[in-house]
Amino acid sequence: MAHIILPMNSFQAEEKLMDIFEKIKEAGGDGVEIRRELLTEADDLDEIGNQLTLLGLQCFYSAPCDLWLEDGCLNEAQLLTVLAEAEALGASLVKVNLGSYRKEACDMAEMKALLNRPFQLTVENNQTEAGGTLPPFTAFFQAAREYSLPVKMTFDLGNWKTCDEDSREAYASLKNEIAYLHLKDVRKRESGWASASLSHESMEFCREMARELTDVPLAPEYPLTDKKELKESIRLLRKAGESHVYY
């Protein structure tokens, strides 16, 4: 059965981290996705990791950091910082953005030293043309297989829509690379795209993915405003991989 991971950005910004952790534990979640961009200078990574261990919660770490820079170079300096932070947290999975991958410009051999870590490194499709469309990902993972690099994918369901990509086509092409599923719908607003809870159609697709990717962690990445809503989202996703369930 897949684990349910709750991203920090699904909660209200003013909530204290420890309150979020305890709320997730009480609701039956399995872990937390710590978001680098939401941490403050006052947050101690070792202390956060210890709190999660005491609660028996897994730790995933997300950083808005590009793997590849616009010139095709590996973003090594920033990546080393992020990976050190992930180790301090005791994270079991780290996700970054793909960035500007181009087969002719990017040296995959440079990545080998970065992957000798006690966690799974993943790249996520975001809401940019370079890092959110299908062709760069298929090319990147083809190269990763050629170099036998154990990098995997965080597959964000809603972000494909923001880049006018077909999420089912993307899933069919990339499902063998997926190590983590971010599940949300998106709505277009004047300020840009906003995360939203899953529609009936999206939930059906989530069930299909969960049944195929039985051990891949699932994350509801949309606003969860109260304990009842949080608990119900966890319940629905935990059952998503079961073959015959009634809702």
N, C-alpha and C positions, 0 to 999 in steps of 0.2 A: 504493500500500500504506500502511495506517495506521501511524502511529508509536506506539510503546509507551512510555508514561510511568510511572515508578514513584514512588508517593507515599512520603514519609518515614515515614508511620505504618504501612507494611507491614513495616518493619524493627524490630529490637529497640531500645528506647529508649537503651540504653547504648552503642550503636554510634556511632563518630565520623562526622561528616558526610563527610569525605574518604574514609573507608573505604567508606561507602555508595555514594558517587559512583563509586569505582573498581570496586566490585562490580557495579554496574549496567552500566558500560561493558564490563567483561569478559564479562558474561552476554549482551550484545547489545542492551541497552535503548537507547532513543533520547533519553530525558530524565528529569528529576526533578521531582516536585511538592514544592516547599518548603512546609512547613506552619508558619504563623506561630506557632501555639500550642506548637510543639515547639522553637522557637528559644530560645536563652538570651541574656542581655545580652552574653555574650562573643562571640557570633557576629557577624561583620562582613559586612554584606550585599554590599558591593562586592567583598570577598575571595571570598565564595561565588560570586558571579556570574563572577568571573575564573577560579575553579577549574573551573566548568562549561564556560566557553568553551574553556579549554585542553584539556579532555577531549572537546570536541565534543558536549556534551550540551545539549539544550534545557532551558529553565527555565520551569516553570509555578509560580504562586504562589497559595496557598490561605490565606484568612483567615476565622476564625469571626466575621464581621462582617455585620450585617444591612443590606441596602440601604435598607429602609424601617423606621422606628421604629413603635412601637405607636400613636402618635398620627397616623400617616400622613405624617409629615415625612421628608424624605430625610436619611439619616444622614451628612450631609456632612462633618463634622469628622473622624470616624473613617475615612470612605472616602478622604479626601484623604491621610491618613497612610498607609493601606494602598497606595494607588496610587503614592505617592512611594517607598515601600519596594520595590514591584514594579519601578519604573524603575531603582532602584539595583541590583537583582538582574539586570536585563536580561531580565525575564520576557516571554514572548510571549503568555501567557494568564494571566488572573487570575480566581479564582472567589471569590464571596462568597455569603452566604445571601440569599434573597429578602426575608425578614423579613415584616412585616405589610402586604402590599400590599392596598389597597382602592381600586377605581377612583374612587369618589366622594371620596376623601380625599387621594390621592397625585397630585402634580403632576409629570407625566412631563417637562414642559419643563425642569424643574430639572436633569434628568440630562444635558442636552446638553453642558454644559461639562465634565463628568466623562469623556465618551467621546472627547474629542480626545486620545487617548493612543497610544503606539506598541505597543499590545497589545490583545488581545481580552478584553473584560470579559464574564464569564458569571455567572449565578446558578444555584445548585445546590438541588435538593430535599433538605431535611434530614429530621430525625426529629421535627419539631414539626407541630402541626395547621396553623398559619399558613403555615409554609414547606415543608410536605411533602405537601400534598394537591393534587389536580389543579386545582380551580377557580381558585385564585389565580394559578396559572401560565398557564392559558389566557387569563384576563383581562389579566394583565400583558403577555403577548406580543402580544395583540391591540392593546393600547394602544401598545406599542413600535412595531408596524408602522404604526399611524396617525401616529405622530410621526417615522417613518423613523429610529429609533434602532438602531444596530448592536449592541445587547446580545444575547447568545446564552445558551445553557443548558449547564450541566454536568448530565448525566442520570445519577443514581445509582441503579443497578438495585436494590440491596438496600434502600435507604431507603424505597421505595414500600411495601414489605411492612410496615415498622414503623408506617406510618400507615393500614394496612388498605386500601391502594389497589392496583388491578390494574396491574401494570407494563406489560403489553401495551396496555392501554387508554391509559395515560399516553404510551407511546411513539407510538401511532397519532396521538394528538392533538398531540404536541410534536416529532415527528421533524424537521420542517423548521427547528426552532430549535436543534437540538443541535450543539454545537461540541466536545464532550468527553464521553467515556463513562467513568464509574466503574463497574467491574464487580466485584460481590461478592454472596454470599448473606449472610443474617443468621440468627442463632440466638438464641432468647430464653433468658436466664439470670436467676438471682436478682438479679444486679446490673444487669440491663437487656439491651439488644440488643448482640450481639457479631458482628463481621465474621467471615465464614467463606469458605473456598474455594468455587468454583463447583460446584454439583451438575451432573449430566448434563443435566437439564432446563434449567437456567440457561445452561449452556454452549451448548446448541442455540439458545437465544434470542439469546445474544451473537453467534453466527455469523450469524443472520438480520440483526441490526442492523449488523454489520460489513460485510456484503455490500451493504447498502443505503447505508450512510454510509461510503463507501470511504476518504475522506480524514480522517475524524474520529479523533483520537488515542484510544487505549484505555489504561485504567489498571487493573491488577489491585489492588484495594484490600482485601487480606486478608493475614494474616501469611505472610511468606516467610522461613522460619527458616534455610535453608541455600542455598548456591550452586546446588546441583543443582535444588532446587525453584524457585528464581528463574529459572534458565535454561529449565526446562521450561514455566513459566507464560508466559514471553516467547515461546517457540516456538509454543505452542498459540494464543495470541492473534494472533501474526503471521500464522498460517495461517487464522485464523478467517474472513477475508474472501474466501478462495479458494473457488471454486465446487465443485470436486471434489477433496477431499483425504481421505487415509486416515490415521487416527490410531493 
